[in-house]
Amino acid sequence: MKRLGKISLALLAVIVIVACSNKKGSNGENDRPSQFFPPEDLPEKFLAGEFEAIYHQTSKAFQESVSLKEFKKLGKDFTKGVNNFESVSTMPVQAFTEYQWISDAGDKGIRSYFAEDYTIEGLQVLPIHSYESDEVYTKNTYQMPMAGEWVTFWGGTNELVNYHYAVESERYAYDLVIVENDSTFEGDPTKNESYYAFGEDVLAPYDGIVVSAENEIEDNTPTVDTNEKEPLGNHVILKHEHQEYSVIAHIQKGSLKVKEGDQVKAGDLLGSVGNSGNSSEPHIHFHVADGENWLEATSIRIKLKDGIEPVRGEKVTGF
């Protein structure tokens, strides 16, 4: 349900660094400075204390936000106690490629955005948390609420791969998009119709009864506005056996095929993918909670068919 994938230009607190420029990173390999290292080497550079080499590969906008002295201090503090980093996800985001790694103790993460010429357009180091609730799954076995192959934009059990993870009511949520040629859209990015997911079918993930439905909220203009006052936007909440509730959000205005009190079977059509609520582009938000009031309920880790547990950047198939 998070606004999708905007890269910040900021210095966040004392252990998080994020920066980007407007550069599109299209210089290509022939224009790449010979001293630039490939993205896969970034963790090793951190652990080896080669902070100056990393810093000189960052964009001008990054360097205007963070001095070399600050960067060295933050880097040294961040890598204390870390023996190695493991890759957790790689995916295209806007004009860049996002690479993420997690420490051997699972308590620190690196998120980076590389341009095509290996310029580091964004770099973030952050603490990683874990919760005992990670071990508790839904009693019901669900399917993703769509048909065909999609991509997990957010999903998983840490803040690197799942933006929702920090919030108990949405901790195990998924955001799902359609990606073709490393992009979620073709054409004008300010038009919902340009996005591959827009208008696609939203399906019931499990048998249940509709306990909440909204159908009249306007869809946002992608990249321009969002609706934080009505975060779910048009949505359906389904009550299932074992007191589990599916929350499916950001549905297209006027597309709902169900109403409160309707009984549905897994795979039944609920509506169409939209861009309503706290959303910056068309996608499906899906999570399961232990109560109908999703803001006060607790998110439950979803047991999915075939035992899959997709994380950010991974493909996933629905019905």
C-alpha positions in Angstrom: 0.0 0.0 0.0 3.1 2.2 0.1 3.6 4.8 -2.6 5.8 2.9 -5.0 9.5 3.2 -5.2 10.4 6.9 -5.1 14.1 7.5 -4.4 14.7 10.3 -1.8 17.3 13.0 -1.9 18.2 13.4 1.7 20.5 12.6 4.6 18.3 10.5 7.0 19.3 10.4 10.7 22.8 9.3 11.4 22.9 5.8 10.0 20.9 6.2 6.8 22.1 7.9 3.6 19.9 8.3 0.6 20.6 10.5 -2.5 19.9 10.6 -6.2 20.2 13.0 -9.1 18.0 13.5 -12.1 20.6 11.8 -14.3 19.2 8.9 -16.2 22.3 6.8 -16.2 22.4 6.1 -19.9 26.0 6.7 -20.7 26.7 3.1 -21.3 29.7 0.9 -20.7 32.0 2.7 -23.1 31.6 5.9 -21.1 32.1 4.3 -17.7 35.1 5.6 -15.8 37.8 2.9 -15.6 38.0 3.1 -11.8 34.3 2.4 -11.3 33.6 -0.9 -9.7 30.6 -3.1 -10.5 27.6 -3.1 -8.2 28.3 -6.6 -6.9 31.5 -5.3 -5.3 29.9 -2.7 -3.1 29.6 -4.9 0.1 33.3 -5.9 -0.2 34.3 -2.2 -0.6 32.4 -1.4 2.6 34.0 -4.2 4.6 37.4 -3.3 3.3 37.0 0.3 4.4 37.3 1.6 0.9 34.9 4.4 1.6 36.7 7.0 -0.5 36.4 4.8 -3.6 32.7 4.3 -2.9 32.2 8.0 -2.3 33.9 9.1 -5.5 31.5 6.8 -7.5 28.4 8.5 -6.0 26.5 11.2 -7.9 27.1 14.9 -7.5 23.7 15.2 -5.8 24.8 12.6 -3.2 28.1 14.4 -2.6 26.3 17.7 -2.1 24.2 16.1 0.6 26.9 14.2 2.4 30.6 15.1 2.8 33.4 12.6 2.5 34.2 13.0 6.1 30.6 12.2 7.2 30.5 9.3 4.8 33.7 7.7 6.2 32.4 8.0 9.8 29.0 6.5 9.0 30.7 3.7 7.0 33.0 2.8 9.8 30.2 2.8 12.4 27.9 0.8 10.1 30.4 -2.0 9.3 31.4 -2.7 12.9 30.8 -6.4 13.8 29.9 -7.3 10.2 31.8 -10.2 8.6 30.0 -10.4 5.3 26.9 -9.3 3.4 24.5 -11.5 1.4 22.5 -10.4 -1.6 18.7 -10.3 -0.9 17.3 -8.7 -4.1 18.0 -7.0 -7.4 15.4 -5.2 -9.4 15.0 -2.3 -11.8 13.5 0.9 -10.2 12.8 3.8 -12.5 16.0 4.4 -14.6 18.3 2.6 -12.1 18.9 -0.9 -10.8 18.4 -1.5 -7.1 20.8 -3.9 -5.3 20.2 -4.9 -1.6 22.3 -6.9 0.8 21.9 -8.0 4.4 24.6 -8.6 7.0 25.5 -12.1 8.3 23.8 -11.3 11.6 20.7 -10.1 9.8 20.7 -6.8 11.6 22.1 -4.4 9.0 21.3 -3.7 5.4 22.6 -1.9 2.3 20.3 -0.5 -0.4 21.9 1.0 -3.5 20.7 2.4 -6.8 23.2 2.2 -9.7 22.9 3.9 -13.0 23.9 2.1 -16.2 27.4 3.6 -16.1 27.8 2.4 -12.4 27.3 5.8 -10.9 25.8 5.3 -7.4 22.7 7.4 -7.6 21.3 6.3 -4.2 22.8 4.6 -1.2 21.2 3.7 2.1 22.5 1.8 5.1 20.0 0.9 7.7 19.3 -1.3 10.7 17.2 -4.4 10.2 14.7 -5.7 12.7 13.0 -9.0 13.2 9.9 -10.0 15.2 8.7 -13.2 16.8 5.5 -12.9 14.6 7.7 -14.0 11.7 7.2 -17.5 12.9 3.4 -17.4 12.9 1.6 -18.1 9.6 -2.1 -17.9 8.6 -4.0 -21.1 9.2 -5.6 -20.8 5.8 -3.5 -21.3 2.6 -4.0 -18.4 0.2 -3.3 -17.6 -3.5 -2.1 -14.2 -4.7 -5.2 -12.2 -5.8 -4.6 -12.0 -9.5 -4.0 -14.2 -12.6 -0.8 -14.8 -14.4 2.7 -13.8 -13.6 3.4 -10.5 -11.7 6.4 -9.1 -9.8 6.6 -8.6 -6.0 7.3 -4.9 -5.6 7.3 -5.2 -1.8 7.2 -8.4 0.2 9.3 -10.3 2.7 10.3 -10.2 6.4 12.6 -7.2 6.7 12.7 -3.5 5.9 15.0 -4.0 2.9 12.5 -6.1 0.9 9.2 -4.9 2.4 8.4 -1.3 3.2 5.4 -2.4 5.2 7.4 -4.5 7.7 7.9 -1.7 10.2 4.2 -1.3 10.7 2.4 -4.1 12.7 -0.9 -3.7 10.9 0.7 -4.3 7.5 3.9 -6.1 8.3 3.4 -9.0 6.0 1.7 -7.2 3.1 2.6 -7.6 -0.6 2.5 -5.0 -3.3 2.2 -6.5 -6.7 2.9 -5.0 -10.2 3.3 -6.2 -13.8 6.7 -5.6 -15.3 7.7 -5.8 -18.9 11.1 -4.8 -20.3 12.2 -3.8 -16.8 9.3 -1.2 -16.5 5.8 -1.2 -15.0 4.5 1.1 -17.8 4.9 2.1 -21.4 4.1 5.6 -22.6 3.0 8.6 -20.5 3.8 7.8 -16.9 1.1 10.3 -15.7 -1.7 8.2 -17.2 -3.0 5.1 -15.3 -3.7 3.4 -18.7 0.0 3.4 -19.4 0.6 0.9 -16.6 0.4 -2.8 -17.4 -1.4 -3.6 -14.1 -4.2 -1.0 -14.6 -7.5 -2.6 -15.3 -6.3 -6.2 -14.7 -8.6 -8.5 -12.7 -8.4 -8.6 -8.9 -9.4 -12.0 -7.6 -10.5 -13.5 -4.2 -7.4 -15.1 -2.6 -9.6 -17.6 -0.6 -13.2 -18.4 0.1 -14.9 -15.8 2.3 -17.5 -13.2 2.8 -17.2 -9.5 2.0 -17.3 -7.5 5.2 -16.1 -4.1 3.7 -16.2 -2.7 0.2 -15.5 0.7 -1.2 -16.0 1.6 -4.9 -16.3 5.4 -5.2 -12.8 6.8 -4.5 -11.1 8.5 -7.4 -8.0 7.0 -8.9 -4.8 9.1 -8.5 -2.7 10.6 -11.3 0.4 8.5 -11.3 3.6 10.3 -10.2 1.5 13.4 -9.4 -0.7 12.8 -6.4 -1.8 10.2 -3.8 -4.7 10.0 -1.3 -3.2 9.6 2.2 -6.6 10.4 3.8 -8.1 7.3 2.4 -5.1 4.9 2.4 -6.8 1.8 1.1 -8.7 3.6 -1.6 -11.3 1.4 -3.2 -10.9 -2.0 -1.5 -12.4 -5.3 -0.4 -12.0 -6.9 3.0 -12.9 -10.6 3.1 -13.6 -12.6 6.3 -12.3 -16.1 6.1 -12.5 -19.1 8.4 -10.2 -19.1 11.5 -11.0 -15.3 11.9 -8.6 -14.3 9.2 -9.3 -11.2 7.0 -7.9 -10.4 3.6 -7.3 -6.8 2.8 -7.1 -6.0 -0.9 -6.6 -2.3 -1.8 -6.2 0.3 -4.5 -9.0 -1.0 -6.7 -10.1 1.0 -9.7 -13.1 3.3 -9.1 -16.4 1.8 -10.1 -15.0 -1.6 -10.9 -16.1 -3.6 -7.9 -18.2 -6.7 -8.7 -19.1 -7.5 -5.1 -20.7 -5.8 -2.1 -20.9 -6.3 1.6 -22.5 -9.6 2.6 -21.5 -11.4 -0.7 -20.0 -14.8 -0.4 -17.0 -15.5 -2.7 -14.9 -18.4 -3.7 -11.2 -18.4 -4.3 -10.6 -17.0 -7.7 -13.8 -15.1 -8.0 -13.6 -11.6 -9.6 -13.6 -8.8 -7.1 -12.9 -5.8 -9.4 -10.1 -4.3 -11.4 -6.6 -3.0 -10.5 -6.6 0.7 -9.9 -4.5 3.5 -8.4 -6.8 4.8 -5.6 -5.8 5.6 -2.0 -2.2 5.9 -0.8 -0.7 4.7 -4.1 1.5 6.4 -6.7 0.9 3.9 -9.5 -1.5 1.0 -10.3 -0.8 -2.1 -8.3 -2.4 -4.6 -5.9 -1.9 -4.4 -2.1 -2.7 -7.6 -0.3 -2.3 -8.6 3.3 -4.1 -10.8 5.9 -5.0 -9.6 9.3 -6.5 -11.0 12.5 -9.4 -8.5 12.6 -11.8 -6.6 10.3 -10.5 -3.1 11.4 -7.3 -3.3 9.5 -5.8 -0.2 11.2 -6.1 -1.8 14.6 -5.5 -5.4 13.6 -2.3 -7.3 13.4 -0.9 -8.5 10.1 -0.3 -12.3 9.8 2.4 -13.8 7.7 0.6 -15.4 4.7 0.9 -19.1 4.0 0.7 -19.2 0.2 0.0 -22.1 -2.1 3.0 -24.3 -2.9 4.9 -22.9 0.0 6.2 -19.9 -1.9 7.5 -16.9 0.0 8.2 -14.2 -2.6 10.3 -11.2 -1.8 11.0 -7.9 -3.5 11.9 -8.3 -7.1 10.8 -11.9 -7.4 8.1 -13.1 -9.9 5.0 -14.6 -8.5 2.0 -16.4 -10.1 -1.6 -16.1 -9.1 -4.5 -18.2 -10.3 
